[in-house]
Amino acid sequence: MQVKVLFVCMGNICRSPTAEAVFKHYVEKAGLSHRIVSNSAGTHDYHIGNPPDKRAQRAAHGRGYDMSQLRARQVCKTDFAEFDYVLAMDEHNFHMLKAECPPEHSHKILLFMDFSTNSGRRNVPDPYYGGPQGFEHVLDMVEDAAQGLLRHIQEQLKN
């Protein structure tokens, strides 16, 4: 059994590629790359083909995560069937995904922060219009939720 996870934000250049890179790092450290696959996408087509925001890459690199090979893409209809988890970074994108998703796959759409163990927040804030501290804050939240997600999936793989 292989589990597929898709992280989704608006433009796929800040939050969702950060989540993809962090989660992949944890999956590799756990030795589960052959069992857990992840990707990221945006609900909008603003940045298709572009690398992640340089500020997001800089912050991620500072913590040992590599985002340099990632490129923005837009969510497509086949993603809902292909992925087991479609994780929205915030409620706005969650509702956009729910509106586009075929009913038989709507149970796969969740908020990424539902897997957080200590933030108490439901939305990962968009750091795009702020300074570098916003990207560090996003990383703090993403690291926490990614660890919670990995634990959740590890439990699913045991069953």
URRAFEN-V36397 format. One record per residue. N is the residue number from 1. RES is the residue in one letter. SS is DSSP state (@ for helix, = for strand, . for the rest). PSI is psi in degrees with one decimal (* if undefined). Layout:
N|RES|SS|PSI / N|RES|SS|PSI
//
This chain:
1|M|.|132.9 / 2|Q|.|137.0 / 3|V|=|132.7 / 4|K|=|130.2 / 5|V|=|132.6 / 6|L|=|124.3 / 7|F|=|134.0 / 8|V|=|128.9 / 9|C|=|-159.5 / 10|M|.|-55.6 / 11|G|.|-7.7 / 12|N|.|38.2 / 13|I|.|-6.9 / 14|C|.|-78.9 / 15|R|@|-50.6 / 16|S|@|-38.3 / 17|P|@|-30.4 / 18|T|@|-46.4 / 19|A|@|-41.1 / 20|E|@|-47.8 / 21|A|@|-44.2 / 22|V|@|-47.0 / 23|F|@|-43.7 / 24|K|@|-39.8 / 25|H|@|-47.6 / 26|Y|@|-38.8 / 27|V|@|-44.2 / 28|E|@|-44.3 / 29|K|@|-32.5 / 30|A|.|-4.2 / 31|G|.|30.6 / 32|L|.|17.5 / 33|S|.|-27.5 / 34|H|.|-14.1 / 35|R|.|-24.2 / 36|I|=|123.3 / 37|V|=|141.0 / 38|S|=|161.1 / 39|N|=|176.3 / 40|S|=|159.6 / 41|A|=|169.0 / 42|G|=|155.0 / 43|T|.|-18.8 / 44|H|.|162.5 / 45|D|.|19.8 / 46|Y|.|-38.4 / 47|H|.|21.1 / 48|I|.|129.7 / 49|G|.|-9.7 / 50|N|.|150.9 / 51|P|.|166.4 / 52|P|.|154.6 / 53|D|.|136.7 / 54|K|@|-34.5 / 55|R|@|-38.0 / 56|A|@|-42.4 / 57|Q|@|-42.3 / 58|R|@|-47.2 / 59|A|@|-44.5 / 60|A|@|-44.8 / 61|H|@|-37.4 / 62|G|@|-21.2 / 63|R|.|8.4 / 64|G|.|17.0 / 65|Y|.|138.0 / 66|D|.|119.7 / 67|M|.|4.2 / 68|S|.|-27.9 / 69|Q|.|-6.7 / 70|L|.|145.7 / 71|R|.|140.5 / 72|A|.|143.1 / 73|R|.|165.2 / 74|Q|=|146.0 / 75|V|.|138.7 / 76|C|.|163.4 / 77|K|@|-37.0 / 78|T|@|-20.8 / 79|D|@|-35.8 / 80|F|@|-33.2 / 81|A|@|-36.8 / 82|E|@|-38.3 / 83|F|.|146.2 / 84|D|.|-30.5 / 85|Y|=|127.3 / 86|V|=|103.6 / 87|L|=|113.3 / 88|A|=|141.8 / 89|M|.|-19.6 / 90|D|.|169.9 / 91|E|@|-32.6 / 92|H|@|-50.3 / 93|N|@|-31.4 / 94|F|@|-48.4 / 95|H|@|-35.4 / 96|M|@|-42.4 / 97|L|@|-43.8 / 98|K|@|-38.5 / 99|A|@|-29.1 / 100|E|@|-20.1 / 101|C|.|134.8 / 102|P|.|141.4 / 103|P|@|-34.3 / 104|E|@|-10.3 / 105|H|@|1.4 / 106|S|@|-23.0 / 107|H|@|-16.1 / 108|K|@|-17.3 / 109|I|=|120.1 / 110|L|=|166.1 / 111|L|=|131.9 / 112|F|@|-39.6 / 113|M|@|-7.8 / 114|D|@|-18.0 / 115|F|@|0.6 / 116|S|.|143.9 / 117|T|.|-17.5 / 118|N|.|5.9 / 119|S|.|-34.5 / 120|G|.|5.5 / 121|R|.|150.0 / 122|R|.|-21.2 / 123|N|.|136.5 / 124|V|.|117.1 / 125|P|.|145.7 / 126|D|.|117.4 / 127|P|.|0.8 / 128|Y|.|-43.5 / 129|Y|.|7.9 / 130|G|.|-165.9 / 131|G|.|-173.0 / 132|P|@|-28.7 / 133|Q|@|-28.6 / 134|G|@|-37.8 / 135|F|@|-34.7 / 136|E|@|-41.3 / 137|H|@|-42.7 / 138|V|@|-44.0 / 139|L|@|-41.5 / 140|D|@|-47.4 / 141|M|@|-43.8 / 142|V|@|-41.5 / 143|E|@|-43.5 / 144|D|@|-51.1 / 145|A|@|-34.8 / 146|A|@|-38.9 / 147|Q|@|-41.0 / 148|G|@|-41.0 / 149|L|@|-44.5 / 150|L|@|-43.8 / 151|R|@|-42.7 / 152|H|@|-47.2 / 153|I|@|-38.0 / 154|Q|@|-39.0 / 155|E|@|-40.1 / 156|Q|@|-38.4 / 157|L|@|-25.1 / 158|K|@|-29.8 / 159|N|.|*
//
